[in-house]
Amino acid sequence: MLHNVILLCLGIMSAAVILNVMRLLKGPSLPDRILALDTLYINAIAIIMLLGLYLDSDLFFEVALLIAVMGFVGTVAIAQHLLRGDIIE
């Protein structure tokens, strides 16, 4: 039963990733594209966590943690670049 629910959630999250990629490519402005990229990080983390639950592997949770840190650092770097024009002062 749990495996069926996880597969359903994987399908829903995959649809969300497809919609995020469409927004990333089509976005009318740069902040919309940055927000779509940030949301794509979050959806990727959710998919990896669901795969970890489905396959009973702890490795996926460590990968999700690494992607979360990289996504946060990337979002901060892009925001710095938009506000100041450079990333490192």
DAKA-V578668 format. One record per residue. N is the residue number from 0. RES is the residue in one small letter. SS is DSSP state (~ for helix, > for strand, _ for the rest). OMEGA is omega in degrees with one decimal (none if undefined). Layout:
N&RES&SS&OMEGA  N&RES&SS&OMEGA
This chain:
0&m&_&-179.5  1&l&~&179.0  2&h&~&177.8  3&n&~&178.7  4&v&~&178.9  5&i&~&177.4  6&l&~&176.0  7&l&~&178.3  8&c&~&176.1  9&l&~&177.1  10&g&~&179.5  11&i&~&179.6  12&m&~&176.5  13&s&~&175.5  14&a&~&177.8  15&a&~&178.1  16&v&~&178.7  17&i&~&177.9  18&l&~&177.1  19&n&~&178.4  20&v&~&176.0  21&m&~&178.5  22&r&~&178.8  23&l&~&-179.0  24&l&~&-173.0  25&k&~&-170.2  26&g&_&-176.4  27&p&_&-179.1  28&s&_&-178.4  29&l&~&176.7  30&p&~&176.1  31&d&~&179.3  32&r&~&178.4  33&i&~&177.1  34&l&~&176.9  35&a&~&178.1  36&l&~&177.9  37&d&~&177.5  38&t&~&177.3  39&l&~&174.2  40&y&~&-177.6  41&i&~&178.2  42&n&~&177.2  43&a&~&177.1  44&i&~&179.7  45&a&~&179.3  46&i&~&179.6  47&i&~&177.6  48&m&~&177.4  49&l&~&176.2  50&l&~&176.5  51&g&~&176.4  52&l&~&-177.3  53&y&~&-176.6  54&l&~&-178.8  55&d&_&-179.1  56&s&_&179.1  57&d&_&-177.9  58&l&~&-178.5  59&f&~&-179.6  60&f&~&176.3  61&e&~&177.3  62&v&~&178.7  63&a&~&177.5  64&l&~&177.8  65&l&~&178.2  66&i&~&177.7  67&a&~&179.5  68&v&~&180.0  69&m&~&177.8  70&g&~&178.2  71&f&~&-179.8  72&v&~&178.6  73&g&~&178.8  74&t&~&177.9  75&v&~&179.8  76&a&~&179.4  77&i&~&177.6  78&a&~&176.5  79&q&~&-179.1  80&h&~&179.2  81&l&~&-176.1  82&l&~&-172.2  83&r&~&-177.9  84&g&_&174.7  85&d&_&-176.2  86&i&_&-177.9  87&i&_&-179.8  88&e&_&none
